Each structure stands twice: as C-alpha cells, then as structure tokens.
Amino acid sequence: MMEAKRKESGKHQNRGSRNRGEMSSPHHKPLPKRIILVRHGESEGNLDGAAYTTTPDHQIPLTQQGLVQAQQAGERIRQIVSAMSRDWKVYFYVSPYGRTRSTLNEIGKSFSKKRVIGVREECRIREQDFGNFQVEERMKVVKETRLRFGRFFYRFPEGESAADVYDRVSSFLESLWRDIDMNRLHSDPSNELNFIIVTHGLTSRVFLMKWFKWTVEQFERLNNVGNCEFQVMQLGNGGEYSLAIHHTEEEMVRWGLSPEMIDDQKWRAHSHKGEWNERYSWYLDTFFENLQDSDSSVEGENDEPNPPFPLYKYA
C-alpha cells in the first residue's frame, strides 16, 4: 500500500514538473526576436514649423522625401528581419497620426500578407501633445522655456510633458506584454516574431527610457533619431533585449547614450534575464553619494547586532 502511494505521488510530481517545464519553455510564450522603433518620415512640419499654425498636428502629412524615406526604411527592415531566419513574421503598432500612418503604408510595401500577423493603431504611442494650433512665434518662446525648465517635466500650455508621455507609454508596454503572455497575436512558436512600432521621436526616447530604466537625467541627454531612422532592440541569447546587438557604439553615442549606458547595452547583449549588472556601479552612484562597498566600512566594531526583524515592523 505504501509503495503504491509513493508511486502515485511520484507520478503527480513528475506531471507537475513537466507542466512547469512546459510553462517556462520559450516555445510556450515566444518572445519577439526584435522590437523595432521607427520614427516617421520627413513631414511638412519638419520642413516648416508654420504648418502647425493652420493644420492640426495629427493631420500634418509627409513630404515627398518622407514617402521615399519610408519606402527605403521598409526595405532595410525587411533585410534585417529576414537575414537569420526563413520563418519570420512581423506585427505592427502605429501611432494614429497621419504622418505615422503614411509611413506605415510605405513600409508595408516591403512585406507580403503572409509575413504580417497584424497591425494595431495605438493612441498611446502618439506624438507628445504640444497644444492645439501652434502659433510659431509663441512656440519658439515656449521651447526656449522648456530648455531652461527641463525637457522631461515641462508641460506645454494646453499640451503634455514628456512625463505625461511616459505614463501612457508605460501603459502601452503593459498591454504589449499581455499580448505576448496571452498569445493574443496568435503567433506560431516556430516563427521568429518581430514587433515594428511606427511612432515619433520623443515617444521612442521615452519608450527606451522606460524599458531600460534610464533616469530623467539620462533622458535629458538623449537626441532624436532622424526621420525614418529606426532603433532595433534585439533579444540576446540570455533573454535580455539590447541595442548593442544590431547597432554600433557610434550610433548610440549619436543618440545621446553615455559611456555607462552603452556599456550596459553591451552587457545586456550577453546577460541572462534577471541578472543584476554588478560590474557597473553607475546606477547606484546615480542615487547615492559615497555609498560604501562593504558593511565593515559602514558599521563600527562595537556596534550592537542588528535586530532580528526590520524596525519598520514595529512602527
């Protein structure tokens, strides 16, 4: 009788182990191989700021050059996603603005229907709201004020701050992970999945800030990418995403990443998910001044031993 119970118990344990293994298997919930952030092509507003005085921001169209840029970006992106795999798919997220929708349309000319799982218009990755119709002379003064105040926290009159954009991008990222977690995209695990997000310059910077946990100070140093330039976050062998797998150090310097941020991207390219990057103290040094390396340099020799429970439990 006891032997039979042990055998039955073993069966349940083995079955549980198999289930846990299946759930944790990368084939159960495949992560996208790449998340590609694309800034829209050249728009009429990029050429002439006066366009915003008569045309709502969301209706600003691409120039002819912007259409060409988008076509060329689509060709380059296709080359990247198809280089290492024959079984690849793409899923698009796009800002609802006219210039991003037009950019997506031109990019799409490089892909066949069988390669595109789907597309979603996503309002949370729209451009920062600068107000309604923008008076050119007034906007010059406002943007000068923003530089003095700080680009992240300055809120445009009748508009948004970059901090506001951060909040909605954070919400978008939560939805993106739920899409992956619940397999809402109906992705075949055998396919190499690529997310392509067609958005705006500041929104891309905020997206990277949120993803890589950059500070406000680090955000302030970041630069916009060019029209239809894209940034490839690629999944490393250890399960972390990194800009350093596809991009050069020179590119990251041009985007405004500091040497420490670039080192972190290189580390992420080979690290395992969940590991703490102990080689770089810059992140802790950002928040603490003269943080000691060991307990012995903080505690005196005759200090009383620590209480058995954290003091806050008795507060």
Contacts in CASP RR format, 6 or more apart in sequence:
PFRMAT RR
TARGET T0000
AUTHOR 0000-0000-0000
METHOD contacts of the structure
MODEL  1
MMEAKRKESGKHQNRGSRNRGEMSSPHHKPLPKRIILVRHGESEGNLDGA
AYTTTPDHQIPLTQQGLVQAQQAGERIRQIVSAMSRDWKVYFYVSPYGRT
RSTLNEIGKSFSKKRVIGVREECRIREQDFGNFQVEERMKVVKETRLRFG
RFFYRFPEGESAADVYDRVSSFLESLWRDIDMNRLHSDPSNELNFIIVTH
GLTSRVFLMKWFKWTVEQFERLNNVGNCEFQVMQLGNGGEYSLAIHHTEE
EMVRWGLSPEMIDDQKWRAHSHKGEWNERYSWYLDTFFENLQDSDSSVEG
ENDEPNPPFPLYKYA
22 28 0 8 1.000
27 189 0 8 1.000
28 189 0 8 1.000
29 180 0 8 1.000
29 181 0 8 1.000
29 183 0 8 1.000
30 180 0 8 1.000
30 187 0 8 1.000
30 189 0 8 1.000
30 191 0 8 1.000
30 193 0 8 1.000
31 180 0 8 1.000
31 193 0 8 1.000
31 235 0 8 1.000
31 239 0 8 1.000
32 91 0 8 1.000
32 180 0 8 1.000
32 193 0 8 1.000
32 194 0 8 1.000
32 195 0 8 1.000
32 235 0 8 1.000
33 81 0 8 1.000
33 85 0 8 1.000
33 88 0 8 1.000
33 192 0 8 1.000
33 193 0 8 1.000
33 194 0 8 1.000
33 234 0 8 1.000
33 235 0 8 1.000
34 80 0 8 1.000
34 81 0 8 1.000
34 194 0 8 1.000
34 195 0 8 1.000
34 232 0 8 1.000
34 233 0 8 1.000
34 234 0 8 1.000
34 235 0 8 1.000
34 246 0 8 1.000
35 194 0 8 1.000
35 195 0 8 1.000
35 197 0 8 1.000
35 232 0 8 1.000
35 233 0 8 1.000
35 241 0 8 1.000
36 77 0 8 1.000
36 80 0 8 1.000
36 194 0 8 1.000
36 195 0 8 1.000
36 196 0 8 1.000
36 197 0 8 1.000
36 230 0 8 1.000
36 231 0 8 1.000
36 232 0 8 1.000
36 233 0 8 1.000
37 197 0 8 1.000
37 199 0 8 1.000
37 204 0 8 1.000
37 207 0 8 1.000
37 208 0 8 1.000
37 230 0 8 1.000
37 231 0 8 1.000
37 233 0 8 1.000
38 73 0 8 1.000
38 77 0 8 1.000
38 103 0 8 1.000
38 107 0 8 1.000
38 196 0 8 1.000
38 197 0 8 1.000
38 198 0 8 1.000
38 199 0 8 1.000
38 228 0 8 1.000
38 229 0 8 1.000
38 230 0 8 1.000
39 199 0 8 1.000
39 200 0 8 1.000
39 201 0 8 1.000
39 204 0 8 1.000
39 224 0 8 1.000
39 225 0 8 1.000
39 226 0 8 1.000
39 227 0 8 1.000
39 228 0 8 1.000
39 229 0 8 1.000
39 230 0 8 1.000
40 62 0 8 1.000
40 70 0 8 1.000
40 95 0 8 1.000
40 97 0 8 1.000
40 99 0 8 1.000
40 100 0 8 1.000
40 102 0 8 1.000
40 103 0 8 1.000
40 198 0 8 1.000
40 199 0 8 1.000
40 200 0 8 1.000
40 227 0 8 1.000
40 228 0 8 1.000
41 62 0 8 1.000
41 66 0 8 1.000
41 67 0 8 1.000
41 69 0 8 1.000
41 70 0 8 1.000
41 73 0 8 1.000
41 99 0 8 1.000
41 103 0 8 1.000
41 227 0 8 1.000
41 228 0 8 1.000
42 62 0 8 1.000
42 63 0 8 1.000
42 65 0 8 1.000
42 66 0 8 1.000
42 69 0 8 1.000
42 227 0 8 1.000
42 228 0 8 1.000
43 60 0 8 1.000
43 61 0 8 1.000
43 62 0 8 1.000
43 63 0 8 1.000
43 66 0 8 1.000
43 99 0 8 1.000
43 227 0 8 1.000
44 51 0 8 1.000
44 55 0 8 1.000
44 60 0 8 1.000
44 61 0 8 1.000
44 62 0 8 1.000
44 63 0 8 1.000
45 51 0 8 1.000
45 52 0 8 1.000
45 60 0 8 1.000
46 63 0 8 1.000
46 227 0 8 1.000
47 63 0 8 1.000
49 134 0 8 1.000
49 136 0 8 1.000
49 139 0 8 1.000
50 136 0 8 1.000
51 60 0 8 1.000
52 60 0 8 1.000
52 130 0 8 1.000
52 133 0 8 1.000
52 134 0 8 1.000
52 136 0 8 1.000
52 139 0 8 1.000
53 133 0 8 1.000
53 134 0 8 1.000
53 135 0 8 1.000
53 136 0 8 1.000
54 133 0 8 1.000
56 132 0 8 1.000
56 133 0 8 1.000
57 97 0 8 1.000
57 127 0 8 1.000
57 129 0 8 1.000
57 130 0 8 1.000
57 131 0 8 1.000
57 134 0 8 1.000
58 96 0 8 1.000
58 97 0 8 1.000
58 98 0 8 1.000
58 126 0 8 1.000
58 127 0 8 1.000
59 98 0 8 1.000
60 97 0 8 1.000
60 98 0 8 1.000
60 99 0 8 1.000
61 98 0 8 1.000
61 99 0 8 1.000
61 102 0 8 1.000
62 70 0 8 1.000
62 99 0 8 1.000
62 102 0 8 1.000
62 103 0 8 1.000
66 103 0 8 1.000
66 227 0 8 1.000
66 228 0 8 1.000
67 102 0 8 1.000
67 106 0 8 1.000
69 227 0 8 1.000
69 228 0 8 1.000
70 102 0 8 1.000
70 103 0 8 1.000
70 104 0 8 1.000
70 105 0 8 1.000
70 106 0 8 1.000
70 107 0 8 1.000
70 228 0 8 1.000
71 106 0 8 1.000
71 107 0 8 1.000
71 109 0 8 1.000
71 110 0 8 1.000
72 228 0 8 1.000
73 103 0 8 1.000
73 106 0 8 1.000
73 107 0 8 1.000
73 228 0 8 1.000
73 229 0 8 1.000
73 230 0 8 1.000
74 106 0 8 1.000
74 107 0 8 1.000
74 108 0 8 1.000
74 109 0 8 1.000
74 110 0 8 1.000
74 111 0 8 1.000
75 110 0 8 1.000
76 230 0 8 1.000
77 107 0 8 1.000
77 110 0 8 1.000
77 196 0 8 1.000
77 230 0 8 1.000
78 110 0 8 1.000
78 111 0 8 1.000
80 232 0 8 1.000
80 246 0 8 1.000
81 88 0 8 1.000
81 90 0 8 1.000
81 192 0 8 1.000
81 194 0 8 1.000
82 88 0 8 1.000
84 192 0 8 1.000
85 192 0 8 1.000
87 190 0 8 1.000
87 191 0 8 1.000
87 192 0 8 1.000
88 115 0 8 1.000
88 191 0 8 1.000
88 192 0 8 1.000
88 193 0 8 1.000
88 194 0 8 1.000
89 115 0 8 1.000
89 116 0 8 1.000
89 117 0 8 1.000
89 187 0 8 1.000
89 188 0 8 1.000
89 191 0 8 1.000
89 192 0 8 1.000
89 193 0 8 1.000
89 194 0 8 1.000
90 111 0 8 1.000
90 115 0 8 1.000
90 116 0 8 1.000
90 117 0 8 1.000
90 193 0 8 1.000
90 194 0 8 1.000
90 195 0 8 1.000
90 196 0 8 1.000
91 116 0 8 1.000
91 117 0 8 1.000
91 118 0 8 1.000
91 119 0 8 1.000
91 120 0 8 1.000
91 185 0 8 1.000
91 187 0 8 1.000
91 193 0 8 1.000
91 194 0 8 1.000
91 195 0 8 1.000
91 196 0 8 1.000
92 104 0 8 1.000
92 116 0 8 1.000
92 118 0 8 1.000
92 119 0 8 1.000
92 120 0 8 1.000
92 196 0 8 1.000
92 197 0 8 1.000
92 198 0 8 1.000
93 119 0 8 1.000
93 120 0 8 1.000
93 122 0 8 1.000
93 125 0 8 1.000
93 176 0 8 1.000
93 195 0 8 1.000
93 196 0 8 1.000
93 197 0 8 1.000
93 198 0 8 1.000
93 199 0 8 1.000
94 100 0 8 1.000
94 101 0 8 1.000
94 104 0 8 1.000
94 119 0 8 1.000
94 120 0 8 1.000
94 121 0 8 1.000
94 122 0 8 1.000
94 125 0 8 1.000
94 197 0 8 1.000
94 198 0 8 1.000
94 199 0 8 1.000
95 101 0 8 1.000
95 121 0 8 1.000
95 122 0 8 1.000
95 123 0 8 1.000
95 125 0 8 1.000
95 126 0 8 1.000
95 127 0 8 1.000
95 198 0 8 1.000
95 199 0 8 1.000
95 200 0 8 1.000
95 203 0 8 1.000
96 121 0 8 1.000
96 122 0 8 1.000
96 123 0 8 1.000
96 126 0 8 1.000
97 126 0 8 1.000
97 127 0 8 1.000
97 200 0 8 1.000
100 198 0 8 1.000
100 199 0 8 1.000
100 200 0 8 1.000
101 121 0 8 1.000
103 198 0 8 1.000
103 228 0 8 1.000
104 119 0 8 1.000
104 198 0 8 1.000
107 196 0 8 1.000
107 198 0 8 1.000
108 116 0 8 1.000
117 185 0 8 1.000
117 186 0 8 1.000
117 187 0 8 1.000
117 193 0 8 1.000
118 185 0 8 1.000
122 172 0 8 1.000
124 168 0 8 1.000
124 169 0 8 1.000
124 171 0 8 1.000
124 172 0 8 1.000
124 175 0 8 1.000
125 169 0 8 1.000
125 172 0 8 1.000
125 197 0 8 1.000
125 199 0 8 1.000
125 200 0 8 1.000
125 203 0 8 1.000
125 207 0 8 1.000
126 199 0 8 1.000
126 200 0 8 1.000
126 203 0 8 1.000
127 200 0 8 1.000
127 202 0 8 1.000
127 203 0 8 1.000
128 156 0 8 1.000
128 159 0 8 1.000
128 160 0 8 1.000
128 161 0 8 1.000
128 162 0 8 1.000
128 164 0 8 1.000
128 165 0 8 1.000
128 200 0 8 1.000
128 202 0 8 1.000
128 203 0 8 1.000
129 156 0 8 1.000
129 159 0 8 1.000
129 160 0 8 1.000
129 164 0 8 1.000
130 139 0 8 1.000
130 156 0 8 1.000
130 159 0 8 1.000
130 160 0 8 1.000
131 156 0 8 1.000
131 157 0 8 1.000
131 158 0 8 1.000
131 159 0 8 1.000
132 158 0 8 1.000
142 156 0 8 1.000
142 157 0 8 1.000
145 154 0 8 1.000
146 154 0 8 1.000
146 156 0 8 1.000
150 220 0 8 1.000
151 162 0 8 1.000
151 219 0 8 1.000
151 220 0 8 1.000
152 161 0 8 1.000
152 162 0 8 1.000
152 163 0 8 1.000
152 166 0 8 1.000
152 216 0 8 1.000
152 219 0 8 1.000
152 220 0 8 1.000
153 161 0 8 1.000
153 162 0 8 1.000
153 163 0 8 1.000
153 216 0 8 1.000
154 161 0 8 1.000
154 162 0 8 1.000
155 161 0 8 1.000
155 163 0 8 1.000
155 164 0 8 1.000
162 202 0 8 1.000
162 205 0 8 1.000
162 206 0 8 1.000
162 219 0 8 1.000
165 202 0 8 1.000
165 203 0 8 1.000
165 206 0 8 1.000
166 206 0 8 1.000
166 209 0 8 1.000
166 210 0 8 1.000
169 203 0 8 1.000
169 206 0 8 1.000
169 207 0 8 1.000
169 210 0 8 1.000
170 210 0 8 1.000
173 207 0 8 1.000
173 210 0 8 1.000
173 211 0 8 1.000
176 195 0 8 1.000
178 184 0 8 1.000
179 185 0 8 1.000
185 193 0 8 1.000
187 193 0 8 1.000
197 204 0 8 1.000
197 207 0 8 1.000
199 207 0 8 1.000
201 224 0 8 1.000
201 225 0 8 1.000
202 224 0 8 1.000
204 225 0 8 1.000
204 231 0 8 1.000
205 219 0 8 1.000
205 222 0 8 1.000
205 224 0 8 1.000
206 219 0 8 1.000
208 214 0 8 1.000
208 222 0 8 1.000
208 231 0 8 1.000
208 233 0 8 1.000
208 243 0 8 1.000
209 218 0 8 1.000
209 219 0 8 1.000
209 222 0 8 1.000
211 233 0 8 1.000
211 241 0 8 1.000
212 261 0 8 1.000
212 264 0 8 1.000
212 265 0 8 1.000
214 261 0 8 1.000
215 286 0 8 1.000
217 286 0 8 1.000
218 258 0 8 1.000
218 261 0 8 1.000
221 256 0 8 1.000
221 258 0 8 1.000
222 255 0 8 1.000
222 256 0 8 1.000
222 257 0 8 1.000
223 254 0 8 1.000
223 255 0 8 1.000
223 256 0 8 1.000
225 231 0 8 1.000
225 255 0 8 1.000
231 243 0 8 1.000
231 247 0 8 1.000
231 255 0 8 1.000
232 243 0 8 1.000
232 245 0 8 1.000
232 246 0 8 1.000
232 247 0 8 1.000
233 241 0 8 1.000
233 242 0 8 1.000
233 243 0 8 1.000
234 241 0 8 1.000
234 242 0 8 1.000
234 243 0 8 1.000
234 245 0 8 1.000
234 246 0 8 1.000
235 241 0 8 1.000
236 242 0 8 1.000
236 245 0 8 1.000
236 268 0 8 1.000
236 269 0 8 1.000
236 270 0 8 1.000
237 270 0 8 1.000
238 270 0 8 1.000
238 271 0 8 1.000
238 272 0 8 1.000
238 273 0 8 1.000
239 272 0 8 1.000
239 273 0 8 1.000
240 268 0 8 1.000
240 269 0 8 1.000
240 271 0 8 1.000
240 272 0 8 1.000
240 273 0 8 1.000
240 274 0 8 1.000
241 268 0 8 1.000
242 265 0 8 1.000
242 266 0 8 1.000
242 268 0 8 1.000
242 269 0 8 1.000
243 252 0 8 1.000
243 257 0 8 1.000
243 265 0 8 1.000
244 252 0 8 1.000
244 262 0 8 1.000
244 265 0 8 1.000
244 266 0 8 1.000
244 268 0 8 1.000
244 269 0 8 1.000
245 269 0 8 1.000
249 262 0 8 1.000
252 261 0 8 1.000
252 262 0 8 1.000
252 265 0 8 1.000
253 262 0 8 1.000
257 265 0 8 1.000
260 280 0 8 1.000
260 282 0 8 1.000
263 280 0 8 1.000
264 277 0 8 1.000
264 280 0 8 1.000
264 283 0 8 1.000
267 277 0 8 1.000
267 279 0 8 1.000
267 280 0 8 1.000
268 277 0 8 1.000
271 277 0 8 1.000
277 283 0 8 1.000
284 291 0 8 1.000
285 291 0 8 1.000
292 298 0 8 1.000
END
